């Protein structure tokens, strides 16, 4: 079998109850990310262009809208606060692509909660298994959440449409044939990253629709000549798709901090040092981390909230001074806080080869503080909080959801009803019923 056929075949194995429960948590997490971004400028801009209460599809922020407007609003906000989940080894954020694909396809087809969650489980599986086939060449140039996300969306939509194996392979192939997403956007404060999410979801959904209508695609799209891997990666072409009995959604990391994941282990170390941190003007801070963290997040003078979320200097300074990091720490006022600015100037970033060698299977960092009196202290973090080795507790995930919803201004009673429906509704419940209380 080709790699695409192997992947599609593997998705037919049994799904235990615990995996459905895990998928519920990822839906909750994505919805929280959308709710939390409601006051961001992009959310306000989209809100001004749509007709509120104009349809029956939940937007998760501004009430029910028509299908296209609801998808556009919710998908665009899913990664805006940098709190979306992550497959470490694949360097892919599946939630902001897979979850809205499943929700809006499931609503249109009037499916059950179980059918919707099954599509999510399969989409996460595709994202993880395809993402690990790529390499550093790919990640240095391409946005994997898009290049892999189109395929994950196609697999999710194919599951919800109950396509057969041949149709699913065609949907996967045609989605991958237009895979893309350049990292050029990293160099500018633009909305291209959000546009990429829309492209991935809409392309994957459309590929499944067309496959159902009879559009075919090559089963050799992944490993074939001029195919996905040959064009986007320098890896030796694998002969087999990696197999695992456990569904890989269980290996996905949740983010506790509203910043690029490359900052998280350093944030964890800084928070651990907070209690004994004695700040003075001569204080020196050294952050040791892996090379990609430096490429993405060595930003000593962030001037916008988006830049702050990608600044190791800012994130570590806040963690040291406050003992916590929240969305409010990335406002323009906080970016220009005199105490934070002073400490940022004393933060030095350097690569630690041991962290680079362990990456991307482990996102590690160390923070060393040296005070003017000669006192030194170092905290080393091998795996960031929210990774499988240091998982978030259920109560932590629920707190994150409520905190995000509150920061976005969502109605607390509706938010509580929605959380209860997402986490406790029987799997047989129709999806539209589960989302009745969505803001």
C-alpha positions as CSV (number, residue, x, y, z in Angstrom):
1,X,0.0,0.0,0.0
2,X,1.1,3.6,-0.5
3,X,1.6,5.9,2.4
4,X,-1.8,7.6,1.9
5,X,-3.5,4.2,1.8
6,X,-1.7,3.0,4.9
7,X,-2.7,6.2,6.8
8,X,-6.4,5.9,5.7
9,X,-6.4,2.1,6.6
10,X,-5.0,2.8,10.1
11,X,-7.9,5.1,10.9
12,X,-10.4,2.2,10.9
13,X,-9.1,0.8,14.2
14,X,-11.2,0.8,17.4
15,X,-11.5,4.0,19.3
16,X,-11.7,3.5,23.1
17,X,-13.9,5.6,25.4
18,X,-10.9,7.4,26.8
19,X,-10.0,8.7,23.4
20,X,-13.4,10.3,22.9
21,X,-13.0,11.9,26.3
22,X,-9.7,13.3,25.3
23,X,-11.2,14.7,22.1
24,X,-13.8,16.6,24.2
25,X,-10.9,18.3,26.0
26,X,-9.4,19.5,22.7
27,X,-12.7,20.9,21.6
28,X,-13.0,22.8,24.9
29,X,-9.5,24.1,24.5
30,X,-10.1,25.4,21.0
31,X,-13.4,27.0,21.9
32,X,-11.7,28.8,24.8
33,X,-9.0,30.1,22.5
34,X,-11.7,31.6,20.2
35,X,-13.6,33.1,23.1
36,X,-10.5,34.6,24.6
37,X,-9.6,36.4,21.4
38,X,-12.9,38.3,21.0
39,X,-11.4,41.6,22.0
40,X,-8.5,41.4,19.6
41,X,-8.4,43.9,16.7
42,X,-8.9,41.2,14.1
43,X,-12.0,39.9,15.9
44,X,-13.4,43.4,16.1
45,X,-12.7,43.9,12.4
46,X,-14.5,40.7,11.4
47,X,-17.4,41.5,13.7
48,X,-18.0,44.9,12.0
49,X,-18.4,43.2,8.7
50,X,-20.9,40.5,9.5
51,X,-24.6,40.6,10.4
52,X,-25.0,39.5,14.0
53,X,-27.7,37.0,14.8
54,X,-28.1,36.4,11.1
55,X,-28.0,32.6,11.1
56,X,-27.9,29.4,13.1
57,X,-24.2,28.6,13.3
58,X,-22.3,29.4,16.5
59,X,-19.4,31.9,16.1
60,X,-18.2,31.3,19.7
61,X,-18.1,35.0,20.5
62,X,-20.6,37.2,18.7
63,X,-23.7,35.1,18.5
64,X,-25.2,32.9,15.7
65,X,-24.2,33.8,12.2
66,X,-24.6,32.4,8.7
67,X,-22.4,29.4,8.0
68,X,-19.6,31.2,6.2
69,X,-19.4,34.1,8.6
70,X,-19.4,31.9,11.6
71,X,-16.6,29.8,10.2
72,X,-14.5,32.8,9.2
73,X,-14.8,34.4,12.6
74,X,-14.1,31.3,14.7
75,X,-11.3,29.9,12.5
76,X,-9.5,33.2,12.3
77,X,-9.3,33.5,16.1
78,X,-8.3,29.9,16.9
79,X,-4.5,30.6,17.1
80,X,-4.6,34.4,17.6
81,X,-3.5,34.2,21.3
82,X,-0.9,31.5,20.7
83,X,-2.7,29.2,23.1
84,X,-3.5,26.4,20.6
85,X,-2.5,22.8,21.2
86,X,0.6,21.2,19.6
87,X,2.0,17.9,18.3
88,X,5.6,18.4,19.4
89,X,7.4,15.9,17.1
90,X,5.4,17.1,14.1
91,X,5.5,20.9,15.0
92,X,1.9,21.1,14.0
93,X,-1.0,22.8,15.8
94,X,-4.0,20.5,15.0
95,X,-6.7,22.1,17.1
96,X,-7.3,25.4,15.1
97,X,-7.7,23.4,11.9
98,X,-9.3,20.0,12.9
99,X,-11.8,21.2,15.5
100,X,-13.6,23.9,13.4
101,X,-13.5,21.5,10.4
102,X,-15.4,19.0,12.5
103,X,-17.8,21.4,14.2
104,X,-19.0,23.2,11.1
105,X,-19.1,20.1,8.9
106,X,-20.9,18.3,11.7
107,X,-23.4,21.1,12.0
108,X,-24.1,21.3,8.3
109,X,-24.7,17.5,8.1
110,X,-26.6,17.4,11.4
111,X,-24.4,14.7,12.9
112,X,-24.1,13.4,16.5
113,X,-21.5,14.4,19.1
114,X,-19.8,11.0,18.6
115,X,-19.5,11.3,14.9
116,X,-18.0,14.8,15.3
117,X,-15.5,13.7,17.9
118,X,-14.5,10.7,15.8
119,X,-13.7,13.0,12.9
120,X,-11.5,15.1,15.3
121,X,-9.7,12.0,16.5
122,X,-8.9,10.9,13.0
123,X,-7.9,14.5,12.0
124,X,-5.4,14.7,14.9
125,X,-4.0,11.3,13.9
126,X,-3.4,12.5,10.3
127,X,-1.8,15.7,11.5
128,X,0.6,13.8,13.8
129,X,1.5,11.0,11.4
130,X,2.1,13.2,8.5
131,X,3.9,15.9,10.4
132,X,6.6,13.6,11.7
133,X,7.5,12.7,8.1
134,X,8.8,16.3,7.6
135,X,12.1,17.7,8.7
136,X,14.0,20.8,9.7
137,X,14.3,21.9,6.0
138,X,10.5,22.0,5.9
139,X,10.0,23.8,9.3
140,X,12.6,26.5,8.4
141,X,10.5,27.5,5.3
142,X,6.9,26.3,5.7
143,X,4.1,26.7,8.2
144,X,3.4,23.0,9.1
145,X,-0.1,23.8,10.5
146,X,-1.0,24.7,6.9
147,X,1.0,22.2,4.9
148,X,-0.2,19.4,7.2
149,X,-3.4,21.0,8.2
150,X,-5.0,20.7,4.8
151,X,-4.6,17.0,5.0
152,X,-5.9,16.8,8.6
153,X,-9.0,18.8,7.6
154,X,-9.6,16.5,4.6
155,X,-9.4,13.4,6.8
156,X,-11.7,15.0,9.3
157,X,-14.3,16.0,6.7
158,X,-14.0,12.7,5.0
159,X,-14.8,10.9,8.3
160,X,-17.8,13.1,8.9
161,X,-19.1,12.5,5.4
162,X,-18.6,8.8,5.9
163,X,-16.5,8.5,2.7
164,X,-15.0,5.1,1.8
165,X,-11.3,4.4,1.8
166,X,-10.8,5.2,-1.9
167,X,-12.7,8.5,-1.6
168,X,-10.8,9.4,1.5
169,X,-7.4,8.8,-0.2
170,X,-8.5,11.1,-3.0
171,X,-9.6,13.8,-0.6
172,X,-6.3,13.6,1.2
173,X,-4.3,13.6,-2.1
174,X,-6.1,16.6,-3.6
175,X,-5.8,18.6,-0.4
176,X,-2.0,17.8,-0.2
177,X,-1.6,18.8,-3.9
178,X,-2.3,22.4,-3.0
179,X,-0.5,22.3,0.4
180,X,1.3,25.5,1.3
181,X,2.0,28.2,3.8
182,X,5.2,30.2,3.8
183,X,6.9,31.4,6.9
184,X,7.6,34.8,5.4
185,X,4.7,36.1,7.6
186,X,6.9,35.7,10.7
187,X,8.8,38.8,9.6
188,X,5.8,41.1,9.7
189,X,2.9,41.8,12.0
190,X,0.2,40.6,9.7
191,X,-2.8,38.2,9.7
192,X,-1.4,35.7,7.2
193,X,-1.2,33.0,9.9
194,X,-4.9,33.3,10.4
195,X,-5.5,33.3,6.7
196,X,-3.5,30.0,6.6
197,X,-6.0,28.4,9.0
198,X,-8.9,29.5,6.8
199,X,-7.1,28.1,3.7
200,X,-6.4,24.7,5.5
201,X,-10.0,24.2,6.8
202,X,-11.8,25.4,3.6
203,X,-9.4,23.4,1.3
204,X,-9.8,20.2,3.3
205,X,-13.5,20.5,3.5
206,X,-13.8,21.1,-0.2
207,X,-11.5,18.2,-1.0
208,X,-13.8,15.8,0.9
209,X,-16.9,17.3,-0.8
210,X,-15.3,16.8,-4.3
211,X,-14.2,13.3,-3.5
212,X,-17.7,12.5,-2.5
213,X,-18.8,13.8,-6.0
214,X,-16.3,11.6,-7.8
215,X,-13.1,13.7,-7.9
216,X,-10.1,11.4,-7.7
217,X,-6.5,11.9,-6.6
218,X,-3.3,9.9,-6.7
219,X,-2.6,7.5,-3.8
220,X,1.1,8.2,-4.2
221,X,0.8,12.0,-3.4
222,X,3.0,11.7,-0.3
223,X,6.0,9.7,-1.5
224,X,5.6,9.8,-5.3
225,X,7.7,11.8,-7.8
226,X,7.2,15.6,-7.5
227,X,4.9,14.7,-4.6
228,X,4.4,16.2,-1.2
229,X,7.6,14.9,0.5
230,X,9.9,15.4,-2.4
231,X,8.9,19.0,-2.8
232,X,8.6,20.1,0.9
233,X,11.2,18.0,2.6
234,X,14.8,16.7,2.4
235,X,14.0,13.6,4.4
236,X,14.6,10.2,2.9
237,X,11.3,8.9,1.7
238,X,9.8,6.4,4.1
239,X,8.4,3.1,2.9
240,X,5.9,2.8,5.6
241,X,3.6,5.1,7.7
242,X,4.5,4.9,11.4
243,X,2.0,2.8,13.2
244,X,0.9,2.9,16.8
245,X,-2.0,1.3,18.6
246,X,-2.6,4.3,20.8
247,X,-4.4,7.2,19.1
248,X,-1.9,10.0,18.9
249,X,-4.3,12.7,20.2
250,X,-3.2,11.5,23.6
251,X,0.3,12.8,22.8
252,X,-0.8,16.3,21.9
253,X,0.4,19.1,24.2
254,X,-1.9,21.8,25.7
255,X,-0.5,25.3,26.2
256,X,-0.9,26.9,29.6
257,X,0.7,30.3,28.6
258,X,-0.5,32.7,25.9
259,X,2.8,32.7,24.0
260,X,4.6,30.8,21.3
261,X,5.3,27.3,22.5
262,X,9.0,27.9,22.0
263,X,8.8,30.2,25.0
264,X,7.0,27.9,27.3
265,X,9.8,25.9,29.0
266,X,11.7,29.2,29.6
267,X,8.5,30.6,31.1
268,X,8.2,27.5,33.4
269,X,11.8,28.0,34.5
270,X,11.3,31.7,35.2
271,X,8.1,31.1,37.2
272,X,10.0,28.5,39.3
273,X,12.7,31.2,40.0
274,X,10.1,33.9,40.9
275,X,9.9,33.2,44.6
276,X,13.6,33.8,45.2
277,X,14.1,36.4,42.5
278,X,15.7,39.6,43.8
279,X,15.5,42.1,41.0
280,X,18.1,44.8,40.7
281,X,19.5,46.9,37.9
282,X,22.7,44.8,37.7
283,X,20.8,41.5,37.6
284,X,21.7,39.3,34.6
285,X,19.5,36.6,33.2
286,X,20.7,33.9,30.7
287,X,18.2,31.8,28.8
288,X,19.6,28.5,27.3
289,X,17.4,26.8,24.8
290,X,17.3,25.1,21.4
291,X,18.0,26.8,18.1
292,X,14.4,27.0,16.8
293,X,13.3,28.8,19.9
294,X,16.0,31.4,19.2
295,X,15.1,31.7,15.5
296,X,11.5,32.3,16.3
297,X,11.6,34.1,19.7
298,X,14.8,36.1,20.2
299,X,13.0,39.5,20.2
300,X,14.5,41.8,22.8
301,X,12.3,44.8,22.1
302,X,8.8,43.7,21.3
303,X,6.5,46.6,20.3
304,X,3.2,44.9,19.6
305,X,1.2,42.2,21.5
306,X,2.0,39.7,18.7
307,X,5.7,40.4,19.0
308,X,5.5,40.1,22.8
309,X,4.1,36.5,22.5
310,X,7.2,35.7,20.4
311,X,9.7,37.3,22.7
312,X,11.7,35.1,25.1
313,X,13.0,38.2,26.7
314,X,9.6,39.5,27.5
315,X,8.1,36.2,28.6
316,X,10.9,35.3,30.9
317,X,11.0,38.8,32.4
318,X,7.2,38.6,33.2
319,X,7.6,35.1,34.7
320,X,10.5,36.2,36.9
321,X,8.7,39.4,38.1
322,X,5.2,38.1,38.4
323,X,5.4,34.4,38.9
324,X,2.7,33.9,36.2
325,X,2.1,34.8,32.6
326,X,-1.4,35.8,31.3
327,X,-3.0,37.5,28.3
328,X,-2.9,40.8,30.1
329,X,0.9,40.7,30.0
330,X,1.0,41.2,26.3
331,X,-0.9,44.5,26.1
332,X,1.0,47.6,24.9
333,X,1.0,49.0,28.4
334,X,2.7,45.9,29.7
335,X,5.2,45.8,26.9
336,X,6.3,49.3,27.9
337,X,6.2,48.7,31.7
338,X,9.4,50.3,33.0
339,X,10.3,47.4,35.3
340,X,9.8,44.8,32.6
341,X,11.7,46.9,30.0
342,X,14.6,47.2,32.4
343,X,14.8,43.5,33.0
344,X,14.4,42.6,29.3
345,X,17.6,44.5,28.6
346,X,19.5,42.2,30.9
347,X,18.2,38.9,29.4
348,X,20.6,37.1,27.1
349,X,19.6,34.2,24.9
350,X,22.0,31.4,23.9
351,X,21.8,28.0,22.4
352,X,22.3,24.9,24.4
353,X,23.3,22.0,22.1
354,X,21.7,19.4,24.4
355,X,18.3,21.1,24.1
356,X,18.7,21.4,20.3
357,X,19.6,17.7,20.1
358,X,16.5,16.7,22.1
359,X,14.2,18.9,20.0
360,X,11.5,18.5,18.7
361,X,10.7,15.5,20.9
362,X,11.4,17.7,23.9
363,X,11.0,21.5,24.1
364,X,13.5,22.3,26.9
365,X,15.1,25.4,28.3
366,X,17.1,26.6,31.3
367,X,17.0,30.0,32.9
368,X,20.0,31.3,35.0
369,X,19.7,34.3,37.2
370,X,22.8,36.2,38.5
371,X,22.3,39.0,41.0
372,X,24.7,41.8,41.7
373,X,25.7,40.2,45.1
374,X,27.0,37.2,43.2
375,X,24.1,34.9,44.0
376,X,23.3,32.5,41.2
377,X,20.4,30.1,40.6
378,X,19.4,28.0,37.6
379,X,16.3,26.1,36.8
380,X,16.3,23.6,33.9
381,X,13.1,22.4,32.3
382,X,13.3,19.3,30.0
383,X,9.6,19.3,29.0
384,X,7.2,22.3,29.1
385,X,4.1,22.3,31.2
386,X,1.3,20.8,29.2
387,X,3.5,18.2,27.4
388,X,2.7,14.5,28.0
389,X,5.5,14.3,30.5
390,X,4.0,17.2,32.5
391,X,0.3,17.1,31.6
392,X,-2.3,19.7,32.5
393,X,-4.8,18.5,35.0
394,X,-8.5,18.5,34.0
395,X,-9.1,21.4,36.4
396,X,-6.2,23.3,34.8
397,X,-7.8,23.0,31.4
398,X,-11.2,24.1,32.7
399,X,-9.6,27.1,34.4
400,X,-7.8,28.0,31.2
401,X,-11.1,27.8,29.4
402,X,-13.0,30.0,31.9
403,X,-10.1,32.5,32.1
404,X,-10.0,32.9,28.4
405,X,-13.7,33.3,28.1
406,X,-13.7,35.9,30.8
407,X,-10.9,37.9,29.2
408,X,-12.9,37.8,25.9
409,X,-16.0,39.2,27.7
410,X,-18.2,36.1,27.2
411,X,-21.3,35.7,29.3
412,X,-20.3,33.5,32.2
413,X,-23.5,31.6,32.6
414,X,-23.6,30.6,28.9
415,X,-19.9,29.7,29.1
416,X,-20.6,27.4,32.0
417,X,-23.5,25.7,30.2
418,X,-21.3,25.3,27.1
419,X,-18.4,23.7,29.1
420,X,-20.9,21.3,30.7
421,X,-22.4,20.3,27.4
422,X,-19.0,19.8,25.7
423,X,-17.6,17.7,28.6
424,X,-20.7,15.8,29.8
425,X,-23.2,15.4,27.0
426,X,-23.8,11.7,25.9
427,X,-22.1,10.9,22.7
428,X,-25.4,10.2,21.0
429,X,-26.5,13.9,21.5
430,X,-27.0,15.8,18.3
431,X,-24.2,18.3,17.8
432,X,-26.5,21.3,17.3
433,X,-28.0,20.6,20.8
434,X,-24.6,20.6,22.4
435,X,-23.8,24.0,21.0
436,X,-27.1,25.7,21.8
437,X,-25.5,27.8,24.6
438,X,-22.5,28.9,22.6
439,X,-21.9,32.7,22.8
